[in-house]
Amino acid sequence: MSHTEQALEADRTAFAPLETGAEAAASPRLTTFLIRGQSEPGMLPRLLELFALRSVVPTRLEASAEVGTLAVRITVPCLGRNEIEHLRLRMAGQVSVETVCIEGAGD
């Protein structure tokens, strides 16, 4: 397992879902973006702006900074696969972003 894959697995563990069982089943379809990048002040607003431009309000946002690295988890409802991929590419294209992974699926 590469260093990046280990870091992403650590993020998934650190950001374990709070919902369990029936709560998760009752939730609408959600997509979660796991982003890792350089810890800099403008990274979070730039990521959130991508959703604001589409009138999408995240249902959950988590961020954790450690020694120059920022791990961000953004969960949003009801996005189609094309829009999810477009957002992933836009995030990955930002200077401070190193990796973007997606959990959940769209239409």
C-alpha positions as CSV (number, residue, x, y, z in Angstrom):
1,M,0.0,0.0,0.0
2,S,1.5,3.4,-1.0
3,H,1.9,6.3,1.4
4,T,-1.0,8.1,-0.2
5,E,-3.3,5.1,0.1
6,Q,-2.3,4.7,3.7
7,A,-3.0,8.3,4.4
8,L,-6.5,8.0,2.8
9,E,-7.3,4.9,4.7
10,A,-6.3,6.7,7.9
11,D,-8.7,9.6,6.9
12,R,-11.5,7.1,6.4
13,T,-10.9,5.7,9.8
14,A,-10.6,9.1,11.5
15,F,-13.7,10.3,9.8
16,A,-15.9,7.2,10.6
17,P,-19.6,7.9,10.1
18,L,-21.6,8.9,13.1
19,E,-24.8,7.2,11.7
20,T,-25.5,3.5,12.3
21,G,-28.0,1.0,11.1
22,A,-31.5,2.4,10.7
23,E,-30.2,6.0,10.7
24,A,-28.0,5.3,7.7
25,A,-30.8,3.5,5.9
26,A,-33.2,6.4,6.5
27,S,-30.7,9.0,5.1
28,P,-31.0,10.3,1.5
29,R,-28.3,9.2,-0.9
30,L,-25.1,10.9,0.0
31,T,-21.8,11.4,-1.6
32,T,-18.7,12.1,0.4
33,F,-15.5,13.7,-1.0
34,L,-12.3,12.9,0.9
35,I,-9.7,15.5,0.1
36,R,-6.1,15.6,1.3
37,G,-3.8,18.6,0.6
38,Q,-1.4,21.2,1.9
39,S,-2.6,22.9,5.1
40,E,-3.2,26.5,4.0
41,P,-5.8,29.0,5.0
42,G,-7.5,29.3,1.6
43,M,-8.1,25.6,0.9
44,L,-11.4,25.1,2.7
45,P,-13.1,28.2,1.2
46,R,-12.0,27.2,-2.3
47,L,-13.4,23.7,-1.8
48,L,-16.7,25.0,-0.4
49,E,-17.1,27.5,-3.2
50,L,-17.4,24.7,-5.7
51,F,-20.6,23.6,-3.9
52,A,-21.9,27.1,-3.3
53,L,-21.7,27.8,-7.0
54,R,-24.1,24.9,-7.6
55,S,-26.5,25.9,-4.7
56,V,-25.5,22.7,-2.8
57,V,-25.2,22.9,1.0
58,P,-23.0,20.2,2.5
59,T,-24.7,18.0,5.1
60,R,-21.4,17.4,6.8
61,L,-18.0,19.0,6.8
62,E,-15.0,17.8,8.7
63,A,-11.4,19.0,8.6
64,S,-8.2,17.9,10.4
65,A,-4.8,19.5,10.1
66,E,-1.5,17.7,10.9
67,V,2.0,18.9,10.2
68,G,1.4,20.7,7.0
69,T,-1.4,18.4,5.7
70,L,-5.1,19.1,5.7
71,A,-7.6,16.3,5.5
72,V,-11.2,17.3,4.6
73,R,-14.4,15.3,4.4
74,I,-17.4,16.9,2.7
75,T,-20.7,15.1,2.5
76,V,-23.4,16.3,0.1
77,P,-26.8,15.0,-0.9
78,C,-28.2,13.9,-4.3
79,L,-25.6,14.6,-7.0
80,G,-25.5,12.8,-10.3
81,R,-22.4,10.8,-11.4
82,N,-21.4,13.4,-14.0
83,E,-21.6,16.3,-11.5
84,I,-19.6,14.2,-8.9
85,E,-16.8,13.6,-11.4
86,H,-16.8,17.2,-12.5
87,L,-16.5,18.3,-8.8
88,R,-13.7,15.8,-8.2
89,L,-11.7,17.0,-11.2
90,R,-12.2,20.7,-10.1
91,M,-11.0,19.9,-6.6
92,A,-8.1,17.8,-7.9
93,G,-7.0,20.7,-10.1
94,Q,-6.6,23.1,-7.2
95,V,-3.0,23.9,-6.3
96,S,-3.1,22.9,-2.6
97,V,-5.0,19.6,-3.2
98,E,-3.0,16.4,-3.5
99,T,-5.7,13.7,-3.6
100,V,-9.5,13.5,-3.9
101,C,-11.5,10.2,-3.3
102,I,-15.2,9.7,-3.5
103,E,-17.5,7.5,-1.3
104,G,-21.1,6.9,-2.3
105,A,-22.6,7.1,-5.7
106,G,-24.8,9.4,-7.7
107,D,-27.8,8.6,-10.0
